[in-house]
Amino acid sequence: MDIGLMKRALGFGLLFSVAALACSGSDDSTPQTPGCGTQQAPTALEIKDVSPALDASVKNSSIVQTFTVAGHALKFTPNLAAPAAHTAGLPTPNPTKWTLSLNGSDAVYTSEPIAWSNAPGHVELDSLNLLKADDGCFYALPQQMFKYDVTAP
């Protein structure tokens, strides 16, 4: 192999490496944590252990709603809204208070016991939360959080 060609290839390789390192600096306005979402593209949170279960039918008395955010011990106040399909009216008490407990890396949210103003009725609650964590990362809950029917107590 030609020595001159090898030197040029080596020189180009070193130049490319220096240029790549210079361009890989961090932009302080965007978090660099792996899996860290931005306001425009938040990281989707997984929820589990939702209660009442999807499409359940429950008596309209002392209903405790719960859900677990899997793998993220985030503290926030759930912000839920009722779409047009919701016919159960308003909860009592309104607004509902939520408690947070941690279970390993999961966050478990539990509402105070509620009753809905219209029973029988259909409950659908969508999340309005775009969450910003202390580390600057943005997260989003799934849109539909609860979907169940209430019957007379």
C-alpha distance (Angstrom), angle and dihedral (degrees) to the residues before:
residue distance angle dihedral
M1 . . .
D2 3.81 . .
I3 3.87 111.3 .
G4 3.83 91.4 -144.8
L5 3.81 91.1 54.2
M6 3.82 91.1 49.8
K7 3.84 91.4 50.8
R8 3.81 91.8 49.5
A9 3.83 91.0 48.3
L10 3.81 91.1 48.0
G11 3.81 91.2 47.0
F12 3.81 91.8 49.1
G13 3.81 90.0 48.3
L14 3.82 91.9 52.3
L15 3.81 92.0 45.8
F16 3.83 90.6 49.8
S17 3.83 91.1 49.1
V18 3.82 92.7 51.4
A19 3.81 91.5 47.1
A20 3.80 91.5 48.8
L21 3.81 91.8 50.9
A22 3.80 91.6 48.2
C23 3.83 91.4 52.5
S24 3.78 95.8 47.2
G25 3.80 96.5 72.6
S26 3.78 118.7 127.8
D27 3.76 126.0 -103.2
D28 3.80 106.6 -136.4
S29 3.82 91.3 -148.0
T30 3.83 92.1 65.1
P31 3.81 119.3 57.1
Q32 3.80 113.0 -121.5
T33 3.81 97.1 -153.5
P34 3.82 112.0 124.6
G35 3.82 110.1 -105.2
C36 3.80 90.6 15.0
G37 3.79 111.9 145.4
T38 3.76 128.6 -147.7
Q39 3.79 129.1 -136.3
Q40 3.81 89.4 -100.9
A41 3.83 93.5 44.5
P42 3.82 110.0 23.5
T43 3.80 121.6 -171.4
A44 3.81 109.2 -102.9
L45 3.78 112.6 -121.4
E46 3.78 120.3 -140.5
I47 3.79 116.1 -133.3
K48 3.79 125.7 -163.2
D49 3.79 140.1 169.3
V50 3.81 92.4 44.2
S51 3.79 113.3 -179.7
P52 2.96 131.9 -135.0
A53 3.78 85.0 40.8
L54 3.80 122.0 -119.4
D55 3.82 110.1 -74.6
A56 3.82 92.7 2.2
S57 3.79 122.3 149.9
V58 3.82 114.7 -136.0
K59 3.80 136.9 174.8
N60 3.80 111.8 -101.6
S61 3.78 95.9 -116.8
S62 3.81 130.9 95.6
I63 3.81 93.8 -12.6
V64 3.79 111.2 -178.1
Q65 3.79 113.7 -160.6
T66 3.81 116.9 -156.6
F67 3.77 138.5 173.4
T68 3.78 136.1 169.5
V69 3.80 125.3 -138.1
A70 3.81 102.6 -142.9
G71 3.79 118.3 -134.0
H72 3.80 98.0 -6.0
A73 3.79 124.2 88.9
L74 3.81 93.8 -157.6
K75 3.79 122.9 160.5
F76 3.82 115.8 -145.6
T77 3.79 140.7 128.9
P78 3.81 111.0 -105.9
N79 3.80 110.3 -118.5
L80 3.80 108.6 -158.2
A81 3.80 131.6 177.5
A82 3.79 131.8 -168.5
P83 3.83 116.5 -123.5
A84 3.82 122.3 -150.3
A85 3.83 91.8 -85.5
H86 3.84 89.9 65.3
T87 3.83 109.7 100.1
A88 3.81 102.4 161.2
G89 3.81 94.9 91.5
L90 3.79 123.4 -142.5
P91 3.79 127.4 -18.9
T92 3.79 122.5 -115.4
P93 2.94 114.8 -111.8
N94 3.78 95.3 38.3
P95 3.00 120.7 -140.9
T96 3.76 96.7 36.4
K97 3.79 116.3 -136.4
W98 3.80 119.6 -136.3
T99 3.79 130.1 -155.2
L100 3.79 124.6 -152.7
S101 3.77 126.4 -146.1
L102 3.78 126.7 175.0
N103 3.78 122.3 -131.8
G104 3.79 106.8 -175.4
S105 3.80 106.1 -61.4
D106 3.83 92.1 -17.6
A107 3.81 127.0 94.7
V108 3.82 115.9 -142.9
Y109 3.81 116.7 -157.6
T110 3.82 120.0 -163.3
S111 3.79 126.7 -177.4
E112 3.76 124.4 -143.5
P113 3.83 111.9 -103.9
I114 3.80 111.2 -76.9
A115 3.80 141.8 179.8
W116 3.79 125.4 -154.7
S117 3.82 121.7 -124.5
N118 3.85 93.8 -128.7
A119 3.80 121.1 51.6
P120 2.88 129.1 -158.1
G121 3.76 88.5 41.1
H122 3.77 146.2 126.1
V123 3.81 122.9 -105.3
E124 3.78 121.3 -152.0
L125 3.77 120.3 163.2
D126 3.80 124.5 -178.6
S127 3.79 126.2 -162.9
L128 3.78 119.9 -115.3
N129 3.80 92.9 -178.4
L130 3.76 123.3 129.6
L131 3.78 100.4 172.7
K132 3.79 126.4 -155.5
A133 3.79 113.0 -161.8
D134 3.80 125.8 -149.9
D135 3.82 89.6 -101.8
G136 3.82 90.8 59.6
C137 3.81 95.2 -105.8
F138 3.82 119.6 135.4
Y139 3.81 123.7 -137.5
A140 3.81 135.0 -178.0
L141 3.78 131.3 -155.2
P142 3.80 119.3 -137.8
Q143 3.79 110.5 -85.7
Q144 3.82 96.9 -120.3
M145 3.78 111.3 54.6
F146 3.81 104.4 162.3
K147 3.80 134.4 20.2
Y148 3.81 120.1 167.3
D149 3.81 142.8 122.5
V150 3.80 127.0 -112.1
T151 3.77 124.2 -148.6
A152 3.80 129.9 -164.9
P153 3.81 111.2 -72.2
